[in-house]
């Protein structure tokens, strides 16, 4: 893990999108007056003809994306997660998922790590809302390397995809040789005392917790579930069988997100006690990203404490 | 038996669909998915019966399939589903959403210089939805002269007249101020509709909207301009009267 060069997954997204634009002329990018923040501005600068700023009209943006996909283009639609999955839920449901259209929704500013903007801008229910939609694939990448891979990879699969990105800078976890596959989680470490299952920004926190625990002679493994749907049942069941405890950590409500997804798998396939760490049925608040991780107890120390 | 649910609006827009599918659109029922085709979005998705009828008549599928409308066995869902019915260019049903998708299609065609025209039928009750006006703004911003919106202006929505229910007035001025070329015509007159569509086609640099003044329940004397026939199914006697007045062959025979 490279803690010197931190990068936000929204930045990785913007850079990957501009690269993808060179390779594939069918890529069209839409934004809702937030291109500086979502980083689609990089694509816009390189391909002004294929960038459409729809204005502060997220519902319309999702509909236009649906129409572009129905026509034969590959639209990437971006805004903050709360305005994508929340504001435009019905459009995503009826105009994109029901007709199974090839729209890539790349939502930045998910979770409490949005920081100072506070609760109205901190989306904590998007995994829950998006994974319940038929035809939808839900991906929550954890670092720069993985995000760059995801952004190109989803252009090759047909159908709607929701990618959950973050505002806050996080460490680079994977080197460029790392292999990824949609629907396949990544196990880091072989510890058998516990499995910490994380997604998005909490993966690096889980890895820091792993280091803290290692010093206390507690050996845990970390599982990066970048694809929430379809979820890697096989790996989750394997870890439940091989380790004594299962903990899930997410910058999302504990209702309907990663923790719930893991519980669904285990309760049906291999009943196991699961400790869910996340935002506990409440709204977020203003503060610095790092302060908020601590406040909501999804930071490295809080994770480690659960296992001490 | 053919269900005629949501027939009031279907009858008001039947003439519009007839002109589109048999006079205006560059389409081939044998190649329903070819990229270089004109497209039609039924934003007022509850008027699916009119669309299914037009598609069947055009030869996209056998007319017998219409009997499966709104049934568990049938492909014809209560609202259009593009994944199930050949010739349906967009799944619709949740009002206010179709126009944005039509804008997306028109932008796609412009990017490719493909020359496709996109038609989108919206209801006058439907334009209560804010998303319609967001889409109208985009259509104008991107100078979508390949987009032609048709407003089925029958003046009625479920709870009453469009003025009473949501306070909708000055429709023409509203679209003009949104940058549209506005054409008003009699939406139940085939020749006038053809003239309006041709005029829209010749307008460059801005989208067009045809405000088609129509009569809800057109052609069935006891349904015309009656709010209560928005979504009510006729009984057997009423059905026979309607079929007789419309000079159609009954599906009940």
Interface residues (C-beta under 8 A of the other chain):
Chain A: X28 X49 X50 X52 X54 X55 X57 X59 X60 X61 X62 X63 X64 X65 X66 X67 X68 X69 X70 X71 X72 X73 X75 X90 X91 X93 X94 X95 X98 X99 X100
Chain B: X35 X39 X41 X81 X82 X83 X89 X90 X91 X92 X93 X94 X97 X98 X99 X100 X101 X102 X103 X104 X105 X106 X107 X108 X109 X111 X116 X130 X131 X134 X135 X137 X138 X142
